[in-house]
Amino acid sequence: MKLAENIKDIVGIAEVTVTQELTAAAVKSGLFPVYATPSMIALMEEAACNAMAPYYEEGEMSLGVAIDVQHLAATPVGQLVRATATALEQGKRKLVFDVQVYDVDGNVHIGTARHTRVTVSEKQFMEGLAKKA
């Protein structure tokens, strides 16, 4: 993975409009018809993936290996939600991100996380997976 000279330049954004399918009731993480924590985590990971995408070398991909998340506020169906992932730390094969999520329509901070991703060889990963099948 080739990285930017300034790690703070590694930023990714992901957006979604909350639908019924993304609610706690739908994904079975609660009973309320509000944006589900698992759905927010998926958006956070998408933002981090988007941040890393320009820096992959041929045949590379990344895997999320850790996330420490706080879901701070409820978001109703129909609201636009945006996650921004900014790289904080880098290792040989890993990046650690600060991820912030906002309800764009309501201008409300709804989530925060520290998320770690590692780069792997897609070929080696798939070969290892095939051995398990």
C-alpha positions in Angstrom: 0.0 0.0 0.0 1.4 3.4 -1.0 0.2 6.1 1.4 -0.1 9.8 1.2 2.8 11.8 2.5 0.6 13.4 5.1 -1.6 10.7 6.8 -4.3 13.3 7.5 -4.8 13.5 3.7 -6.2 10.0 3.8 -9.9 10.7 4.1 -13.0 8.9 2.9 -16.7 9.7 2.9 -19.8 7.5 2.7 -23.4 8.6 2.7 -26.8 6.8 2.9 -30.4 7.9 3.3 -31.9 5.9 6.2 -34.5 3.5 4.8 -36.8 1.0 6.7 -34.3 -1.8 5.8 -31.5 0.1 7.8 -33.5 0.4 11.0 -33.0 -1.4 14.3 -36.3 -3.1 13.9 -35.3 -4.4 10.4 -31.8 -5.7 11.3 -33.0 -7.1 14.7 -30.7 -4.9 16.8 -33.7 -3.3 18.6 -37.4 -2.6 18.2 -37.4 1.0 17.1 -37.8 2.3 13.5 -34.5 4.3 13.7 -31.1 4.0 12.1 -29.5 0.9 13.5 -26.1 0.7 15.1 -25.0 -2.2 12.8 -26.1 -0.1 9.7 -24.1 2.9 11.0 -21.0 0.6 11.6 -21.3 -0.6 8.0 -21.3 3.0 6.8 -18.3 3.8 9.0 -16.4 0.9 7.4 -17.4 2.0 3.9 -16.0 5.5 4.6 -12.7 3.9 5.7 -12.6 1.7 2.6 -13.2 4.7 0.4 -10.3 6.5 2.2 -7.9 3.6 1.5 -9.0 2.8 -2.1 -6.7 5.2 -3.9 -3.7 3.8 -2.1 -4.1 0.1 -2.8 -1.4 -1.5 -4.9 -2.5 -4.1 -7.5 -4.1 -7.1 -5.9 -4.6 -5.5 -2.5 -7.8 -5.1 -0.4 -8.5 -4.3 3.2 -10.2 -5.9 6.1 -11.7 -4.3 9.1 -10.2 -5.9 12.2 -11.4 -3.6 15.1 -13.9 -1.0 15.8 -14.8 0.9 19.0 -18.0 2.7 18.3 -20.5 5.0 20.1 -23.9 5.6 18.7 -24.8 9.0 20.1 -28.3 9.9 18.7 -31.3 8.4 17.0 -32.0 9.1 13.3 -35.4 8.6 11.7 -36.1 7.1 8.3 -35.6 9.5 5.4 -32.6 11.4 6.9 -29.3 11.6 5.0 -26.4 10.3 7.1 -22.7 11.0 6.3 -19.6 9.2 7.7 -16.2 10.7 7.4 -13.1 8.6 8.1 -9.8 10.3 8.7 -6.5 8.3 9.1 -4.9 8.8 12.5 -2.1 6.1 12.6 -0.4 3.9 10.2 1.6 0.7 10.5 3.2 -1.5 7.9 -0.1 -3.0 6.8 -2.7 -1.2 9.0 -4.4 2.1 9.2 -6.4 3.4 12.2 -9.2 5.8 11.4 -11.2 8.4 13.4 -14.8 8.1 12.0 -17.5 10.7 12.6 -21.1 10.3 11.5 -23.6 13.1 11.1 -27.3 13.3 10.4 -26.9 15.8 7.6 -30.5 16.9 7.4 -30.7 17.6 11.1 -27.0 18.6 11.5 -26.7 16.2 14.5 -23.5 14.3 15.4 -24.9 10.7 15.7 -21.8 8.5 15.9 -18.1 8.2 16.5 -15.6 5.4 16.2 -12.0 4.3 16.1 -11.6 1.8 13.3 -8.6 -0.3 12.3 -8.2 -1.9 8.9 -5.3 -4.0 7.5 -4.3 -4.5 3.9 -4.0 -8.0 2.6 -3.4 -9.7 -0.7 -6.7 -10.5 -2.2 -5.3 -13.7 -3.9 -3.8 -15.0 -0.6 -7.0 -14.2 1.3 -9.2 -15.9 -1.1 -6.9 -19.0 -1.3 -7.0 -19.2 2.5 -10.8 -18.9 2.5 -11.1 -21.6 -0.1 -9.1 -24.0 2.1 -11.7 -23.5 4.9 -14.7 -24.2 2.6 
